[in-house]
Amino acid sequence: MVMEKLFVNAKKPKGRMGRMMASGMNGGAHERLARWGMTHFEVRGDVLDIGCGGGGNISRMLPMDGVTSVKGLDYSEVSVAKSKEVNAAAIADGRCEIVQGDVRDMPFLDCSFDTVTAFETVYFWPEIGETFKQVYRVVRPGGLFAVTNESDGEDKSAAKYQRMIDGMNLYTPERLKELMEAAGFTGIEIYRYEEKPWITVVGRRG
């Protein structure tokens, strides 16, 4: 029962369970998945991590060569607080900013970022076709949008969580490619992990 409540809290972490979830996002299988995903695209310039969770991926991207700044966006107050805690030094240095907001109405100017990432979060994006268009809006020409999921949309364990979590939707990499193309991205590449149903899909703005 506790684990079920924890997974349900994944959509928008809140309260004590949410704090546990946000902290758990920064290590274990989540970290391994993120590191694997990042081997398939270049993280550079000004970066936006959407659905930044506990801020672990932001802390991994900040020291990378060629990264100028990293912003995080999450609509969970708990996740924003944890991300700020984890990245406090970079925030104080002016290289990082964590913003609470909705992916459907991101508070960023057009063409603001060279790299936009979304780790284990698009499952919960409402009106996903429109949100991908919002992402396209904030990516600079020549920039990229990378989605990394632990589910390829067909594995049985993820299907179980989909039944438990209201508003959760699974996507195959082919469907993500279609959504990216409809938003305007081109040169889309799909990567699959051999031993797990992990996927990374990368699109670019021409």
Disulfide bonds with the S-S distance in Angstrom:
none
